């Protein structure tokens, strides 16, 4: 196969797949190209399970030195978000009292909070009153348990703590709700700048969820069809047999790339596999951030670190593909070409996430930004 022909396919196919927001790394030879920063995010989205009233909050580093922030979501017993609930936060001093109203997605947030003990009170017309005692520490971000209000006739209360496993599970639940046009998965985009990290178990869980999504198999089928149409890997032959071999190879690339880049390496290096939406600044600065996120990602501690997970994931998938691709197409040059193409595809995917997907993704707080 001619080098120019292969390169042309490597460039064109990832863009097509990325437009579908297929959130799994894959070997770039099959063109499955298709994560994060440090500043406070106001009005962060918190999508939660139906009927859960006491999911503990989380704490992450707050870039506003000396102050903290607090955010959460209000729902009813059916798991539907409540618009217009009154949310009051009483501060350490009796004179300090702040009030806001839950938005269209039931979300509320308070920023610039001095360290101290606070009381959160949430009420709604004809609904119960929710009370919670919350300690805000220097530079921390509190994620309040889902506030669930029922028909009036009593009150509820909850004590906030930092159960990391529950917070991690909540992040997976939030990701699984995100779909472009309510169909295409957008699991690896985070619109909550202060989202707590996922534990290793949840990284594998989200990876597995993305692998079994029906859209994944359709996208792989599209890649195999495009390869057959361009006669890439001619040794596979033509007809249904040739297509079946290409589909099997494409699926293998997808699985290995996703597992290594989204689960195995992120767990080893303690890195977050998600892309964190920036949303503010000039178009140039946002584009630079999106492209650089292919090389620099967020660690589980919130720091910006080299993106070992995705870079090594792409090259690992490319190396493994030498086990099942036609002998004539194997070799070190193939691994290098595919690894570099995978990084480029990831950068392109991040641009799509930054400038296109938010407005058409379900369960996203439309006012969220860095």
Residue pairs with C-beta under 8 A, 6 or more apart in sequence:
1 231
1 232
1 233
1 234
1 329
5 230
5 232
6 232
6 337
7 337
9 31
9 226
9 227
9 230
9 232
10 28
10 29
10 31
10 337
10 338
10 341
11 341
11 344
13 31
13 223
13 226
14 28
14 31
14 32
14 33
14 34
14 341
14 344
14 345
14 348
14 349
15 348
16 222
16 226
17 31
17 32
17 33
17 34
17 219
17 222
17 223
17 345
18 33
18 34
18 345
18 348
18 349
18 352
19 352
20 180
20 184
20 215
20 219
21 34
21 180
21 184
21 185
21 186
21 189
21 349
21 352
21 353
21 357
22 32
22 34
22 184
22 185
22 215
22 216
22 219
23 34
23 185
23 186
23 187
23 188
23 189
23 210
23 262
24 32
24 34
24 207
24 210
24 211
24 216
24 254
24 257
24 258
24 261
24 262
25 32
25 33
25 34
25 257
25 258
25 260
25 261
25 262
25 310
25 313
25 314
25 317
25 342
25 346
26 32
26 33
26 250
26 253
26 254
26 256
26 257
26 258
26 317
26 342
27 253
27 254
27 256
27 257
27 314
27 317
27 318
27 320
27 321
27 338
27 342
28 314
28 318
28 337
28 338
28 339
28 340
28 341
28 342
28 344
28 345
29 253
29 318
29 321
29 325
29 329
29 334
29 337
29 338
29 341
30 223
30 227
30 249
30 250
30 253
30 254
30 321
31 223
31 226
31 341
31 345
32 219
32 220
32 223
32 250
32 253
32 254
32 257
32 345
33 341
33 342
33 344
33 345
33 346
33 348
33 349
34 345
34 346
34 348
34 349
34 352
35 188
35 272
35 273
35 274
35 275
35 276
35 293
35 297
35 298
35 307
35 310
35 350
36 190
36 272
36 274
36 275
36 276
36 293
36 297
36 298
36 304
37 193
37 276
37 278
37 289
37 298
37 304
37 370
38 61
38 63
38 302
38 303
38 304
39 63
39 64
39 193
39 370
40 62
40 63
40 64
40 69
40 111
40 141
40 193
40 194
41 192
41 193
41 194
41 368
41 369
41 370
42 69
42 109
42 111
42 367
42 368
42 369
43 71
43 103
43 107
43 108
43 109
43 365
43 367
43 368
44 71
44 107
44 109
44 191
44 192
44 193
44 194
44 195
44 365
44 368
45 73
45 105
45 107
45 174
45 191
45 192
45 363
45 364
45 365
45 368
46 71
46 72
46 73
46 107
46 143
46 144
46 146
46 170
46 174
46 192
47 73
47 105
47 173
47 174
47 177
47 363
48 55
48 73
48 75
48 79
48 146
48 170
48 173
48 174
49 55
49 79
49 146
49 170
49 173
50 75
50 78
50 79
51 77
51 79
51 148
52 145
52 146
52 148
53 145
53 146
53 147
53 148
53 156
53 158
54 145
54 146
54 158
55 145
55 146
55 166
55 167
55 170
56 145
56 160
56 161
56 162
56 163
56 166
56 167
57 72
57 134
57 142
57 143
57 144
57 145
57 160
57 161
57 162
57 167
58 141
58 142
58 143
58 162
58 164
58 167
58 196
59 137
59 140
59 141
59 142
59 143
59 162
59 196
60 140
60 141
60 194
60 195
60 196
60 197
60 302
61 139
61 140
61 141
61 301
61 302
62 68
62 69
62 139
62 140
62 141
62 194
63 139
64 111
64 112
64 139
65 139
66 114
66 115
66 138
66 139
67 111
67 112
67 113
67 114
67 138
67 139
68 113
68 114
68 115
68 136
68 137
68 138
68 139
68 140
68 141
68 142
69 109
69 110
69 111
69 112
69 113
69 141
69 142
69 194
70 89
70 109
70 110
70 113
70 118
70 120
70 134
70 136
70 141
70 142
70 144
71 107
71 108
71 109
71 110
71 141
71 142
71 143
71 144
71 194
72 107
72 108
72 109
72 143
72 144
72 145
72 146
72 147
73 81
73 102
73 105
73 106
73 107
73 108
73 146
73 147
74 81
74 82
74 85
74 87
74 102
74 106
74 107
74 108
74 122
74 124
74 147
74 148
74 149
75 81
75 82
75 106
75 146
75 147
75 148
75 149
76 82
76 127
76 148
76 149
76 150
77 148
77 149
77 150
81 102
81 104
81 105
81 106
81 107
82 102
82 106
82 124
82 127
82 149
83 102
83 103
83 104
83 106
84 101
84 102
84 124
84 125
85 101
85 102
85 106
85 108
85 122
85 123
85 124
85 127
85 147
85 149
86 99
86 101
86 122
86 123
86 124
87 99
87 100
87 101
87 102
87 108
87 120
87 121
87 122
88 97
88 98
88 99
88 120
88 121
88 122
88 123
89 97
89 98
89 99
89 110
89 113
89 118
89 119
89 120
89 121
90 96
90 97
90 118
90 119
90 120
90 121
91 97
91 98
91 113
91 114
91 116
91 118
92 114
92 116
92 117
92 118
98 110
100 108
100 109
100 110
101 108
102 108
102 122
103 365
103 367
104 366
105 363
105 365
107 365
113 136
114 136
115 136
115 137
115 138
116 135
116 136
117 133
117 134
117 135
117 136
118 133
118 134
118 135
118 136
119 131
119 132
119 133
119 134
120 130
120 131
120 132
120 133
120 134
120 144
121 129
121 130
121 131
122 129
122 130
122 147
122 149
123 129
123 130
123 149
124 149
126 151
126 152
127 149
127 150
127 151
127 152
128 149
128 150
128 151
128 152
128 153
128 154
128 155
128 156
129 155
129 156
130 147
130 148
130 149
130 155
130 156
130 157
130 158
131 155
131 156
131 157
132 144
132 145
132 147
132 157
132 158
132 159
132 160
133 157
133 159
133 160
134 142
134 144
134 160
135 160
136 142
141 194
142 160
143 167
143 170
143 194
143 196
144 160
145 158
145 160
148 156
149 156
150 156
164 196
164 199
165 199
165 201
167 196
168 196
168 197
168 198
168 199
168 201
168 202
169 202
171 195
171 196
171 197
171 198
171 202
172 198
172 202
172 205
172 206
172 209
174 192
174 195
174 363
175 187
175 188
175 190
175 206
175 274
176 187
176 206
176 209
177 362
177 363
178 185
178 186
178 187
178 189
178 361
178 362
178 363
178 364
179 185
179 186
179 361
179 362
179 363
180 186
180 357
180 360
180 361
180 362
181 360
182 362
183 215
184 215
185 210
185 213
185 215
185 216
186 353
186 357
186 361
187 206
187 209
187 210
188 206
188 210
188 262
188 273
188 274
188 275
189 274
189 275
189 277
189 353
189 357
189 358
189 361
190 274
190 275
190 276
190 277
191 277
191 279
191 358
191 361
191 364
191 365
191 368
192 365
192 368
193 276
193 277
193 368
193 369
193 370
195 274
195 276
197 272
197 300
197 301
197 302
198 206
198 272
198 273
198 300
200 263
200 266
200 267
203 262
203 263
203 266
203 267
203 273
204 263
204 267
206 262
206 263
206 273
207 258
207 259
207 262
207 263
207 273
210 216
210 258
210 262
211 254
211 255
211 258
211 259
216 254
217 251
220 247
220 250
220 251
220 254
221 247
223 250
224 243
224 246
224 247
224 249
224 250
225 243
227 233
227 246
227 250
228 236
228 238
228 242
228 243
228 246
231 238
232 246
233 245
233 246
233 249
233 325
233 326
233 329
235 326
235 327
235 328
235 329
236 242
236 245
236 246
236 249
236 326
237 245
248 324
249 321
249 324
249 325
252 320
252 321
252 324
253 317
253 321
256 316
256 317
256 320
256 321
257 313
257 314
257 317
257 342
260 312
260 313
260 316
260 317
261 273
261 309
261 310
261 312
261 313
261 314
261 317
262 273
262 309
262 313
263 273
264 313
265 271
265 308
265 309
265 310
265 312
265 313
265 316
266 272
266 273
266 309
269 299
269 305
269 308
269 309
270 299
270 300
270 301
271 297
271 298
271 299
271 300
271 305
271 307
271 308
271 309
272 297
272 298
272 299
272 300
273 297
273 309
273 310
274 298
275 290
275 293
275 349
275 350
275 353
275 354
276 293
276 298
277 353
277 354
277 358
277 368
277 369
277 370
278 285
278 286
278 289
278 290
278 354
278 369
278 370
279 286
279 354
279 358
279 368
279 369
279 370
280 286
280 369
280 370
281 289
281 370
283 355
286 354
286 355
287 351
287 354
287 355
289 354
290 347
290 350
290 351
290 353
290 354
290 355
291 347
291 350
291 351
293 307
293 347
293 350
294 307
294 310
294 343
294 344
294 346
294 347
294 350
295 306
295 307
295 311
295 343
296 304
296 305
296 306
296 307
297 304
297 305
297 306
297 307
297 309
297 310
298 304
298 305
299 305
310 343
310 346
311 339
311 343
314 338
314 339
314 342
314 343
314 346
315 335
315 338
315 339
315 342
317 338
317 342
318 334
318 335
318 338
318 339
318 342
319 335
321 334
321 338
322 330
322 331
322 334
322 335
325 334
358 364
358 366
359 366
